């Protein structure tokens, strides 16, 4: 499906008496939506560190025997996002090395690596083939090997990192979490039976029966050891949460900045109804992230809501390519229309975003072929005109349809009777929070963190 892909999910635990590996497994299961390429768990028992990781979904990567071998009361886990180029083992996290003194898990992206690379090269470390996470890991490791504590090693590495990061680090007897000063990617702290849990989203805290304590503050370093929780502010916080977390990425049962994601998406639908009140027979969401917005739209205009597109929930990421005939009908591998709910009706289709436009075109065609009299496509966010450099797998700007076509041209391309996007002002209003708390770069082209040479390839003001 044509969707923006989140870069990763992280989950961590410190708690004596807790089965850290098993709890991390269920936490990663709850965060599967943030990454489907690979998964990994590392555990510590105060003396040694063990790691198990592989490509595939959470349910495919671990067996009961794997979890049994991961003994310990400390753990961090990671799900990696799905890429078009295939799943490669060298990209799996948590990051480990031959010394096995540090484990690293990262959600986000560093568009600039000059400072980290310069530090490592100066220390005689070959960075050839390193990704951003491996640069971070190697720098923190260097400080550990030269006598620094975990917290001091992270604090000294922090100024060298330019980009978006919600990071977890683990040694044999400590776990630490740190966010960039803008808090682009979410990260929460929970408590469970006297222990502590870190999670990319609060929904995973609920899954393991942990109590949501608070967010890790932007620019904050939190270290948990046998001495308890220790917090240190490494940079002045300037909250800029990626607003796409609200629009699409996060699970609807999670909370961001104290707000329930489902409620915010329902608000998107209500505001769509104010801006584009279409006289229709039925409202149909494109499952699943658009369901709350479709509910809000349908309720506001008192139009029946029907789940006229059924999603195959178990298709996930397949390593077996379909034959050409099925590949040509790729959308129908994941979605199937219920004709009785569509035939002869004026349909309002609600989706959360349009990226390249090719999938939207296929879905409109699918609904029309199922017998719809009219198909009106409403998008519960503004047009995506700019690529992301902070941990989302977005296409180049040349491939973003809204950066290269007008709304009327996109409408013609996808074959809808009408196409409308929610206004930017309504998007902000739906959050019930100030605009200043958000990164809106995909919609506005305003990048709060320096994107370096990437800016040369962006057409601003489109």
C-alpha beads as a LAMMPS data file, in Angstrom:
LAMMPS data file: protein, C-alpha beads

462 atoms
461 bonds

1 atom types
1 bond types

-500.0 500.0 xlo xhi
-500.0 500.0 ylo yhi
-500.0 500.0 zlo zhi

Masses

1 110.0

Atoms # bond

1 1 1 0.000 0.000 0.000
2 1 1 1.113 3.549 -0.671
3 1 1 1.833 4.836 2.825
4 1 1 4.602 6.699 4.566
5 1 1 6.578 4.245 6.683
6 1 1 7.718 4.975 10.195
7 1 1 11.417 4.343 10.706
8 1 1 11.236 2.191 13.851
9 1 1 9.862 1.344 17.280
10 1 1 11.824 1.058 20.527
11 1 1 10.884 -0.611 23.816
12 1 1 12.949 -1.050 26.965
13 1 1 12.666 -2.442 30.503
14 1 1 14.529 -2.283 33.789
15 1 1 13.036 -4.199 36.706
16 1 1 14.259 -6.930 39.014
17 1 1 11.773 -9.764 39.140
18 1 1 10.392 -8.942 35.691
19 1 1 10.667 -11.287 32.714
20 1 1 12.221 -8.545 30.627
21 1 1 12.500 -10.460 27.348
22 1 1 8.887 -11.656 27.375
23 1 1 7.524 -8.221 28.276
24 1 1 9.646 -6.660 25.537
25 1 1 8.309 -9.210 23.058
26 1 1 4.725 -8.189 23.828
27 1 1 5.705 -4.529 23.762
28 1 1 7.217 -4.924 20.298
29 1 1 4.125 -6.848 19.207
30 1 1 2.017 -3.817 20.165
31 1 1 4.393 -1.583 18.187
32 1 1 4.493 -3.762 15.055
33 1 1 2.811 -0.988 13.030
34 1 1 5.954 1.148 13.335
35 1 1 8.191 -1.328 11.531
36 1 1 7.837 -4.698 9.805
37 1 1 11.258 -5.426 8.334
38 1 1 13.039 -6.878 11.352
39 1 1 12.946 -7.182 15.110
40 1 1 15.454 -7.717 17.896
41 1 1 15.747 -7.979 21.689
42 1 1 18.839 -7.663 23.892
43 1 1 18.800 -8.536 27.595
44 1 1 21.141 -8.003 30.524
45 1 1 21.352 -9.722 33.910
46 1 1 23.976 -7.510 35.547
47 1 1 26.816 -9.688 34.270
48 1 1 26.273 -10.533 30.616
49 1 1 24.315 -9.348 27.561
50 1 1 22.462 -11.610 25.149
51 1 1 20.825 -10.666 21.843
52 1 1 18.402 -12.288 19.427
53 1 1 17.386 -10.514 16.226
54 1 1 16.333 -11.381 12.698
55 1 1 14.376 -10.172 9.692
56 1 1 10.605 -10.627 9.707
57 1 1 7.623 -9.724 11.855
58 1 1 7.694 -10.034 15.642
59 1 1 5.656 -13.244 15.535
60 1 1 8.149 -14.742 13.060
61 1 1 11.397 -13.691 14.727
62 1 1 10.995 -15.217 18.208
63 1 1 10.219 -18.663 19.531
64 1 1 9.548 -19.689 23.109
65 1 1 13.068 -21.101 23.228
66 1 1 14.523 -17.777 22.029
67 1 1 12.804 -15.888 24.839
68 1 1 13.869 -18.477 27.402
69 1 1 17.524 -17.941 26.438
70 1 1 17.201 -14.172 26.871
71 1 1 17.421 -14.233 30.659
72 1 1 17.703 -10.924 32.513
73 1 1 15.907 -8.070 34.213
74 1 1 17.046 -5.458 31.674
75 1 1 16.058 -5.411 28.003
76 1 1 15.712 -3.192 24.971
77 1 1 13.911 -4.144 21.777
78 1 1 13.506 -2.717 18.302
79 1 1 11.271 -3.057 15.249
80 1 1 12.653 -1.755 11.985
81 1 1 10.583 -0.249 9.211
82 1 1 9.884 -1.955 5.907
83 1 1 11.862 -0.886 2.842
84 1 1 11.263 -1.431 -0.857
85 1 1 14.756 -2.845 -1.275
86 1 1 14.142 -5.882 0.893
87 1 1 15.078 -6.946 4.404
88 1 1 18.780 -7.142 5.147
89 1 1 20.203 -8.634 8.326
90 1 1 22.899 -5.982 8.673
91 1 1 20.174 -3.376 9.199
92 1 1 18.592 -5.168 12.135
93 1 1 18.644 -3.564 15.572
94 1 1 19.446 -3.325 18.430
95 1 1 22.975 -2.496 17.276
96 1 1 25.641 -4.703 18.830
97 1 1 29.377 -5.142 18.307
98 1 1 32.091 -7.668 19.079
99 1 1 32.894 -6.067 22.457
100 1 1 29.252 -6.505 23.558
101 1 1 29.447 -3.747 26.165
102 1 1 26.736 -1.527 24.647
103 1 1 23.422 -2.106 22.885
104 1 1 21.680 0.673 20.929
105 1 1 18.154 1.062 19.490
106 1 1 17.094 4.114 17.491
107 1 1 13.848 5.620 16.240
108 1 1 14.515 8.601 13.993
109 1 1 17.121 9.760 11.494
110 1 1 20.211 11.971 11.458
111 1 1 20.327 13.885 8.141
112 1 1 23.778 15.246 9.039
113 1 1 26.634 13.043 10.277
114 1 1 29.645 15.344 9.921
115 1 1 30.280 15.765 13.667
116 1 1 29.929 12.086 14.535
117 1 1 31.946 10.962 11.531
118 1 1 34.653 13.533 12.254
119 1 1 34.936 12.370 15.870
120 1 1 35.243 8.712 14.925
121 1 1 37.728 9.313 12.106
122 1 1 39.847 11.398 14.492
123 1 1 39.886 8.408 16.869
124 1 1 41.052 6.131 14.065
125 1 1 37.724 4.315 13.637
126 1 1 36.744 3.280 10.105
127 1 1 33.148 4.439 9.475
128 1 1 32.838 2.928 5.988
129 1 1 29.330 1.485 5.599
130 1 1 28.062 2.884 8.921
131 1 1 24.488 4.120 9.085
132 1 1 23.450 6.896 11.472
133 1 1 22.701 4.530 14.379
134 1 1 26.079 2.818 14.027
135 1 1 27.822 6.204 14.175
136 1 1 25.993 6.947 17.440
137 1 1 26.688 3.496 18.857
138 1 1 30.400 3.630 18.037
139 1 1 30.820 7.064 19.603
140 1 1 29.109 6.136 22.875
141 1 1 31.091 2.863 22.896
142 1 1 34.374 4.750 22.523
143 1 1 33.615 6.825 25.602
144 1 1 32.632 3.707 27.581
145 1 1 35.890 1.993 26.643
146 1 1 37.771 5.060 27.858
147 1 1 36.303 4.953 31.336
148 1 1 33.159 7.059 31.084
149 1 1 29.883 6.004 32.696
150 1 1 26.956 5.310 30.372
151 1 1 25.302 8.626 31.248
152 1 1 28.515 10.610 30.685
153 1 1 29.201 8.803 27.415
154 1 1 25.715 9.698 26.117
155 1 1 25.982 13.284 27.379
156 1 1 29.296 13.762 25.531
157 1 1 27.875 12.209 22.340
158 1 1 24.669 14.272 22.417
159 1 1 26.160 17.506 20.938
160 1 1 27.523 15.516 17.993
161 1 1 24.079 14.272 16.906
162 1 1 22.184 16.451 14.407
163 1 1 18.730 15.116 13.659
164 1 1 15.755 13.336 15.160
165 1 1 16.313 10.590 17.700
166 1 1 14.497 8.686 20.377
167 1 1 17.290 6.388 21.522
168 1 1 17.611 3.529 23.973
169 1 1 20.995 2.311 25.237
170 1 1 21.730 -0.702 27.404
171 1 1 24.744 -2.049 29.243
172 1 1 24.783 -5.192 31.345
173 1 1 23.359 -3.269 34.340
174 1 1 21.787 -0.026 33.044
175 1 1 19.251 1.192 30.514
176 1 1 19.088 4.759 29.232
177 1 1 16.758 6.814 27.049
178 1 1 17.425 10.122 25.320
179 1 1 15.435 12.336 22.915
180 1 1 16.603 15.114 20.633
181 1 1 15.808 18.603 21.894
182 1 1 12.841 18.912 19.505
183 1 1 11.180 15.635 20.476
184 1 1 10.365 14.822 16.846
185 1 1 9.695 11.145 17.639
186 1 1 7.632 10.105 20.681
187 1 1 9.023 8.259 23.713
188 1 1 7.207 7.529 26.970
189 1 1 8.130 6.205 30.409
190 1 1 5.951 3.722 32.300
191 1 1 6.160 1.890 35.606
192 1 1 5.474 -1.771 36.350
193 1 1 5.898 -3.605 39.661
194 1 1 8.629 -1.254 40.831
195 1 1 10.429 -1.292 37.494
196 1 1 10.500 1.120 34.570
197 1 1 9.560 0.796 30.917
198 1 1 10.381 2.952 27.886
199 1 1 8.154 2.774 24.811
200 1 1 7.737 4.587 21.510
201 1 1 3.995 4.687 22.196
202 1 1 1.758 4.423 25.239
203 1 1 -0.324 1.634 23.655
204 1 1 2.549 -0.791 24.348
205 1 1 2.587 0.276 28.017
206 1 1 -1.096 -0.668 28.183
207 1 1 -0.337 -4.020 26.548
208 1 1 2.075 -5.052 29.326
209 1 1 -0.135 -3.543 32.086
210 1 1 2.329 -0.745 32.850
211 1 1 1.236 2.649 34.144
212 1 1 2.046 5.600 31.906
213 1 1 4.262 7.903 33.978
214 1 1 5.215 10.667 31.529
215 1 1 6.996 11.429 28.271
216 1 1 10.756 11.613 28.093
217 1 1 11.203 15.377 27.750
218 1 1 12.857 16.639 24.552
219 1 1 16.558 17.021 25.284
220 1 1 16.340 14.788 28.364
221 1 1 18.545 11.839 29.295
222 1 1 16.969 9.270 31.631
223 1 1 19.158 6.512 33.099
224 1 1 17.802 3.643 35.198
225 1 1 20.049 1.456 37.339
226 1 1 20.005 -0.220 40.744
227 1 1 20.065 3.332 42.167
228 1 1 16.719 4.108 40.532
229 1 1 15.785 6.700 37.904
230 1 1 18.161 9.563 37.213
231 1 1 17.244 12.446 34.885
232 1 1 19.500 14.994 33.229
233 1 1 18.552 17.790 30.809
234 1 1 21.147 17.869 28.028
235 1 1 19.547 20.627 25.933
236 1 1 16.800 23.192 26.280
237 1 1 13.558 21.539 25.141
238 1 1 11.791 22.974 22.091
239 1 1 8.938 20.517 21.476
240 1 1 8.265 19.847 17.775
241 1 1 6.522 16.469 17.665
242 1 1 5.994 15.255 14.101
243 1 1 2.321 15.954 13.483
244 1 1 2.154 12.879 11.240
245 1 1 2.261 10.828 14.442
246 1 1 -1.254 12.135 15.067
247 1 1 -2.389 11.892 11.447
248 1 1 -1.258 8.373 10.650
249 1 1 1.701 6.707 12.380
250 1 1 0.650 6.164 15.982
251 1 1 -1.969 3.658 17.024
252 1 1 -5.329 5.329 17.781
253 1 1 -5.280 4.060 21.387
254 1 1 -1.954 5.798 22.115
255 1 1 -1.589 9.197 23.744
256 1 1 0.670 11.939 22.390
257 1 1 1.313 15.143 24.327
258 1 1 -1.469 14.033 26.655
259 1 1 -4.039 13.706 23.837
260 1 1 -5.684 10.464 22.699
261 1 1 -4.844 9.874 19.034
262 1 1 -8.312 8.477 18.246
263 1 1 -10.012 11.653 19.491
264 1 1 -7.722 13.841 17.411
265 1 1 -8.419 11.819 14.253
266 1 1 -12.133 11.994 14.960
267 1 1 -11.721 15.775 15.163
268 1 1 -10.108 15.692 11.712
269 1 1 -13.273 14.100 10.338
270 1 1 -15.560 16.620 12.044
271 1 1 -13.566 19.495 10.575
272 1 1 -13.599 17.826 7.135
273 1 1 -17.392 17.814 7.423
274 1 1 -17.377 21.557 8.089
275 1 1 -15.073 22.315 5.186
276 1 1 -16.543 19.830 2.666
277 1 1 -20.138 18.785 3.530
278 1 1 -20.964 16.387 0.691
279 1 1 -24.501 15.052 0.203
280 1 1 -23.715 11.376 0.043
281 1 1 -25.384 8.040 0.754
282 1 1 -22.506 6.418 2.606
283 1 1 -19.120 7.225 4.171
284 1 1 -16.428 4.560 3.757
285 1 1 -12.998 4.734 5.421
286 1 1 -9.863 3.396 3.781
287 1 1 -8.826 1.061 6.617
288 1 1 -7.499 1.292 9.165
289 1 1 -5.976 4.612 10.185
290 1 1 -8.812 6.582 8.541
291 1 1 -11.604 4.971 10.559
292 1 1 -11.742 7.617 13.340
293 1 1 -11.801 10.481 10.807
294 1 1 -14.537 8.758 8.799
295 1 1 -16.513 8.266 12.008
296 1 1 -16.219 11.954 12.845
297 1 1 -17.278 12.969 9.321
298 1 1 -20.246 10.595 9.174
299 1 1 -21.531 11.562 12.629
300 1 1 -21.227 15.279 11.903
301 1 1 -23.289 15.031 8.712
302 1 1 -25.526 12.153 9.861
303 1 1 -24.520 9.982 6.914
304 1 1 -24.326 6.189 7.401
305 1 1 -20.800 4.899 8.033
306 1 1 -20.077 1.541 6.435
307 1 1 -16.915 -0.539 6.329
308 1 1 -17.237 -1.107 2.602
309 1 1 -13.539 -1.887 2.161
310 1 1 -12.301 -4.920 4.075
311 1 1 -8.610 -5.156 4.863
312 1 1 -6.672 -8.404 4.954
313 1 1 -5.158 -7.885 8.419
314 1 1 -2.649 -10.691 8.071
315 1 1 -0.900 -9.899 4.821
316 1 1 1.874 -8.003 6.633
317 1 1 5.180 -7.995 4.806
318 1 1 5.481 -10.956 2.475
319 1 1 8.799 -12.409 1.300
320 1 1 7.024 -14.376 -1.457
321 1 1 6.267 -12.148 -4.424
322 1 1 2.882 -12.629 -6.084
323 1 1 2.726 -13.583 -9.740
324 1 1 2.289 -10.790 -12.273
325 1 1 -1.495 -11.018 -12.392
326 1 1 -1.741 -10.635 -8.609
327 1 1 0.961 -7.964 -8.596
328 1 1 -1.086 -5.916 -11.039
329 1 1 -3.997 -6.146 -8.595
330 1 1 -1.776 -5.467 -5.573
331 1 1 -4.301 -3.242 -3.775
332 1 1 -6.879 -6.040 -3.900
333 1 1 -4.458 -8.307 -2.062
334 1 1 -4.967 -5.974 0.894
335 1 1 -8.416 -4.479 0.307
336 1 1 -11.650 -5.958 -0.983
337 1 1 -14.924 -4.059 -1.537
338 1 1 -18.330 -5.193 -0.294
339 1 1 -20.505 -4.465 -3.313
340 1 1 -23.821 -4.516 -1.439
341 1 1 -22.708 -1.472 0.567
342 1 1 -21.540 0.453 -2.501
343 1 1 -23.667 -0.323 -5.558
344 1 1 -25.800 2.578 -6.787
345 1 1 -24.619 4.928 -3.994
346 1 1 -22.888 8.273 -3.751
347 1 1 -19.779 7.331 -1.750
348 1 1 -17.497 9.534 0.329
349 1 1 -14.121 7.807 0.689
350 1 1 -12.001 9.038 3.625
351 1 1 -8.233 8.514 3.656
352 1 1 -5.520 10.065 5.828
353 1 1 -3.060 11.131 3.128
354 1 1 -2.016 10.870 -0.508
355 1 1 1.658 10.269 -1.255
356 1 1 2.310 9.203 -4.840
357 1 1 -1.358 8.922 -5.783
358 1 1 -1.142 5.525 -7.439
359 1 1 -2.864 3.640 -4.623
360 1 1 -5.599 6.279 -4.320
361 1 1 -6.264 5.850 -8.029
362 1 1 -6.631 2.083 -7.639
363 1 1 -8.952 2.396 -4.626
364 1 1 -11.213 4.911 -6.384
365 1 1 -11.348 2.578 -9.383
366 1 1 -12.105 -0.386 -7.115
367 1 1 -15.034 1.410 -5.479
368 1 1 -16.364 2.603 -8.828
369 1 1 -16.134 -0.905 -10.270
370 1 1 -18.071 -2.173 -7.257
371 1 1 -21.022 -0.121 -8.504
372 1 1 -20.669 3.313 -6.887
373 1 1 -22.738 6.031 -8.532
374 1 1 -20.262 8.709 -7.437
375 1 1 -16.930 8.581 -5.604
376 1 1 -15.825 11.617 -3.581
377 1 1 -12.357 11.337 -2.027
378 1 1 -11.634 13.346 1.114
379 1 1 -8.191 13.444 2.741
380 1 1 -7.997 14.137 6.485
381 1 1 -4.702 16.054 6.211
382 1 1 -3.244 18.740 3.908
383 1 1 -1.297 17.835 0.741
384 1 1 2.104 16.193 1.407
385 1 1 4.507 18.383 -0.588
386 1 1 7.864 17.885 1.105
387 1 1 9.956 14.805 1.974
388 1 1 10.878 13.911 5.537
389 1 1 14.413 13.633 6.881
390 1 1 13.615 12.770 10.494
391 1 1 12.785 9.073 10.396
392 1 1 9.966 8.577 7.898
393 1 1 10.442 6.669 4.680
394 1 1 9.109 9.298 2.241
395 1 1 9.696 9.439 -1.512
396 1 1 11.774 12.137 -3.150
397 1 1 9.852 15.367 -3.703
398 1 1 9.627 14.626 -7.417
399 1 1 7.546 11.543 -6.520
400 1 1 5.116 13.371 -4.186
401 1 1 2.061 13.967 -6.326
402 1 1 0.918 17.065 -4.408
403 1 1 4.287 18.734 -5.016
404 1 1 3.852 18.364 -8.761
405 1 1 0.115 18.625 -9.451
406 1 1 -2.718 20.924 -8.450
407 1 1 -5.644 19.478 -6.499
408 1 1 -7.797 19.465 -9.643
409 1 1 -5.040 17.629 -11.544
410 1 1 -4.765 15.045 -8.764
411 1 1 -8.551 14.669 -8.793
412 1 1 -8.436 13.860 -12.497
413 1 1 -5.477 11.487 -12.011
414 1 1 -7.164 9.416 -9.286
415 1 1 -10.498 9.434 -11.149
416 1 1 -12.671 10.786 -8.313
417 1 1 -15.801 12.865 -8.872
418 1 1 -14.285 15.276 -6.373
419 1 1 -11.125 15.448 -4.257
420 1 1 -10.502 17.696 -1.262
421 1 1 -7.807 17.951 1.401
422 1 1 -8.279 19.170 4.953
423 1 1 -6.876 22.664 5.443
424 1 1 -3.673 23.174 7.404
425 1 1 -5.525 25.412 9.868
426 1 1 -8.064 22.661 10.556
427 1 1 -5.283 20.103 11.046
428 1 1 -3.767 22.213 13.821
429 1 1 -7.194 22.912 15.339
430 1 1 -7.950 19.184 15.513
431 1 1 -4.991 18.570 17.840
432 1 1 -6.377 21.012 20.425
433 1 1 -2.756 22.039 20.967
434 1 1 -0.625 25.023 19.845
435 1 1 0.941 24.885 16.374
436 1 1 4.322 25.673 17.963
437 1 1 4.479 22.162 19.485
438 1 1 4.639 20.436 16.104
439 1 1 6.976 19.694 13.233
440 1 1 4.860 20.134 10.090
441 1 1 7.650 19.864 7.518
442 1 1 5.843 17.419 5.192
443 1 1 3.096 20.006 4.699
444 1 1 4.929 23.326 5.061
445 1 1 8.571 22.695 4.175
446 1 1 9.629 24.179 7.519
447 1 1 12.368 21.911 8.905
448 1 1 13.168 22.636 12.569
449 1 1 16.450 20.658 12.463
450 1 1 19.114 21.423 9.867
451 1 1 18.774 18.985 6.936
452 1 1 22.155 19.893 5.446
453 1 1 22.720 19.299 1.734
454 1 1 19.261 17.763 1.422
455 1 1 17.884 21.304 1.216
456 1 1 19.544 21.708 -2.201
457 1 1 17.126 19.130 -3.622
458 1 1 13.948 20.732 -2.252
459 1 1 11.682 23.120 -4.148
460 1 1 10.259 25.327 -1.448
461 1 1 6.995 27.243 -1.795
462 1 1 5.259 24.626 -3.985

Bonds

1 1 1 2
2 1 2 3
3 1 3 4
4 1 4 5
5 1 5 6
6 1 6 7
7 1 7 8
8 1 8 9
9 1 9 10
10 1 10 11
11 1 11 12
12 1 12 13
13 1 13 14
14 1 14 15
15 1 15 16
16 1 16 17
17 1 17 18
18 1 18 19
19 1 19 20
20 1 20 21
21 1 21 22
22 1 22 23
23 1 23 24
24 1 24 25
25 1 25 26
26 1 26 27
27 1 27 28
28 1 28 29
29 1 29 30
30 1 30 31
31 1 31 32
32 1 32 33
33 1 33 34
34 1 34 35
35 1 35 36
36 1 36 37
37 1 37 38
38 1 38 39
39 1 39 40
40 1 40 41
41 1 41 42
42 1 42 43
43 1 43 44
44 1 44 45
45 1 45 46
46 1 46 47
47 1 47 48
48 1 48 49
49 1 49 50
50 1 50 51
51 1 51 52
52 1 52 53
53 1 53 54
54 1 54 55
55 1 55 56
56 1 56 57
57 1 57 58
58 1 58 59
59 1 59 60
60 1 60 61
61 1 61 62
62 1 62 63
63 1 63 64
64 1 64 65
65 1 65 66
66 1 66 67
67 1 67 68
68 1 68 69
69 1 69 70
70 1 70 71
71 1 71 72
72 1 72 73
73 1 73 74
74 1 74 75
75 1 75 76
76 1 76 77
77 1 77 78
78 1 78 79
79 1 79 80
80 1 80 81
81 1 81 82
82 1 82 83
83 1 83 84
84 1 84 85
85 1 85 86
86 1 86 87
87 1 87 88
88 1 88 89
89 1 89 90
90 1 90 91
91 1 91 92
92 1 92 93
93 1 93 94
94 1 94 95
95 1 95 96
96 1 96 97
97 1 97 98
98 1 98 99
99 1 99 100
100 1 100 101
101 1 101 102
102 1 102 103
103 1 103 104
104 1 104 105
105 1 105 106
106 1 106 107
107 1 107 108
108 1 108 109
109 1 109 110
110 1 110 111
111 1 111 112
112 1 112 113
113 1 113 114
114 1 114 115
115 1 115 116
116 1 116 117
117 1 117 118
118 1 118 119
119 1 119 120
120 1 120 121
121 1 121 122
122 1 122 123
123 1 123 124
124 1 124 125
125 1 125 126
126 1 126 127
127 1 127 128
128 1 128 129
129 1 129 130
130 1 130 131
131 1 131 132
132 1 132 133
133 1 133 134
134 1 134 135
135 1 135 136
136 1 136 137
137 1 137 138
138 1 138 139
139 1 139 140
140 1 140 141
141 1 141 142
142 1 142 143
143 1 143 144
144 1 144 145
145 1 145 146
146 1 146 147
147 1 147 148
148 1 148 149
149 1 149 150
150 1 150 151
151 1 151 152
152 1 152 153
153 1 153 154
154 1 154 155
155 1 155 156
156 1 156 157
157 1 157 158
158 1 158 159
159 1 159 160
160 1 160 161
161 1 161 162
162 1 162 163
163 1 163 164
164 1 164 165
165 1 165 166
166 1 166 167
167 1 167 168
168 1 168 169
169 1 169 170
170 1 170 171
171 1 171 172
172 1 172 173
173 1 173 174
174 1 174 175
175 1 175 176
176 1 176 177
177 1 177 178
178 1 178 179
179 1 179 180
180 1 180 181
181 1 181 182
182 1 182 183
183 1 183 184
184 1 184 185
185 1 185 186
186 1 186 187
187 1 187 188
188 1 188 189
189 1 189 190
190 1 190 191
191 1 191 192
192 1 192 193
193 1 193 194
194 1 194 195
195 1 195 196
196 1 196 197
197 1 197 198
198 1 198 199
199 1 199 200
200 1 200 201
201 1 201 202
202 1 202 203
203 1 203 204
204 1 204 205
205 1 205 206
206 1 206 207
207 1 207 208
208 1 208 209
209 1 209 210
210 1 210 211
211 1 211 212
212 1 212 213
213 1 213 214
214 1 214 215
215 1 215 216
216 1 216 217
217 1 217 218
218 1 218 219
219 1 219 220
220 1 220 221
221 1 221 222
222 1 222 223
223 1 223 224
224 1 224 225
225 1 225 226
226 1 226 227
227 1 227 228
228 1 228 229
229 1 229 230
230 1 230 231
231 1 231 232
232 1 232 233
233 1 233 234
234 1 234 235
235 1 235 236
236 1 236 237
237 1 237 238
238 1 238 239
239 1 239 240
240 1 240 241
241 1 241 242
242 1 242 243
243 1 243 244
244 1 244 245
245 1 245 246
246 1 246 247
247 1 247 248
248 1 248 249
249 1 249 250
250 1 250 251
251 1 251 252
252 1 252 253
253 1 253 254
254 1 254 255
255 1 255 256
256 1 256 257
257 1 257 258
258 1 258 259
259 1 259 260
260 1 260 261
261 1 261 262
262 1 262 263
263 1 263 264
264 1 264 265
265 1 265 266
266 1 266 267
267 1 267 268
268 1 268 269
269 1 269 270
270 1 270 271
271 1 271 272
272 1 272 273
273 1 273 274
274 1 274 275
275 1 275 276
276 1 276 277
277 1 277 278
278 1 278 279
279 1 279 280
280 1 280 281
281 1 281 282
282 1 282 283
283 1 283 284
284 1 284 285
285 1 285 286
286 1 286 287
287 1 287 288
288 1 288 289
289 1 289 290
290 1 290 291
291 1 291 292
292 1 292 293
293 1 293 294
294 1 294 295
295 1 295 296
296 1 296 297
297 1 297 298
298 1 298 299
299 1 299 300
300 1 300 301
301 1 301 302
302 1 302 303
303 1 303 304
304 1 304 305
305 1 305 306
306 1 306 307
307 1 307 308
308 1 308 309
309 1 309 310
310 1 310 311
311 1 311 312
312 1 312 313
313 1 313 314
314 1 314 315
315 1 315 316
316 1 316 317
317 1 317 318
318 1 318 319
319 1 319 320
320 1 320 321
321 1 321 322
322 1 322 323
323 1 323 324
324 1 324 325
325 1 325 326
326 1 326 327
327 1 327 328
328 1 328 329
329 1 329 330
330 1 330 331
331 1 331 332
332 1 332 333
333 1 333 334
334 1 334 335
335 1 335 336
336 1 336 337
337 1 337 338
338 1 338 339
339 1 339 340
340 1 340 341
341 1 341 342
342 1 342 343
343 1 343 344
344 1 344 345
345 1 345 346
346 1 346 347
347 1 347 348
348 1 348 349
349 1 349 350
350 1 350 351
351 1 351 352
352 1 352 353
353 1 353 354
354 1 354 355
355 1 355 356
356 1 356 357
357 1 357 358
358 1 358 359
359 1 359 360
360 1 360 361
361 1 361 362
362 1 362 363
363 1 363 364
364 1 364 365
365 1 365 366
366 1 366 367
367 1 367 368
368 1 368 369
369 1 369 370
370 1 370 371
371 1 371 372
372 1 372 373
373 1 373 374
374 1 374 375
375 1 375 376
376 1 376 377
377 1 377 378
378 1 378 379
379 1 379 380
380 1 380 381
381 1 381 382
382 1 382 383
383 1 383 384
384 1 384 385
385 1 385 386
386 1 386 387
387 1 387 388
388 1 388 389
389 1 389 390
390 1 390 391
391 1 391 392
392 1 392 393
393 1 393 394
394 1 394 395
395 1 395 396
396 1 396 397
397 1 397 398
398 1 398 399
399 1 399 400
400 1 400 401
401 1 401 402
402 1 402 403
403 1 403 404
404 1 404 405
405 1 405 406
406 1 406 407
407 1 407 408
408 1 408 409
409 1 409 410
410 1 410 411
411 1 411 412
412 1 412 413
413 1 413 414
414 1 414 415
415 1 415 416
416 1 416 417
417 1 417 418
418 1 418 419
419 1 419 420
420 1 420 421
421 1 421 422
422 1 422 423
423 1 423 424
424 1 424 425
425 1 425 426
426 1 426 427
427 1 427 428
428 1 428 429
429 1 429 430
430 1 430 431
431 1 431 432
432 1 432 433
433 1 433 434
434 1 434 435
435 1 435 436
436 1 436 437
437 1 437 438
438 1 438 439
439 1 439 440
440 1 440 441
441 1 441 442
442 1 442 443
443 1 443 444
444 1 444 445
445 1 445 446
446 1 446 447
447 1 447 448
448 1 448 449
449 1 449 450
450 1 450 451
451 1 451 452
452 1 452 453
453 1 453 454
454 1 454 455
455 1 455 456
456 1 456 457
457 1 457 458
458 1 458 459
459 1 459 460
460 1 460 461
461 1 461 462
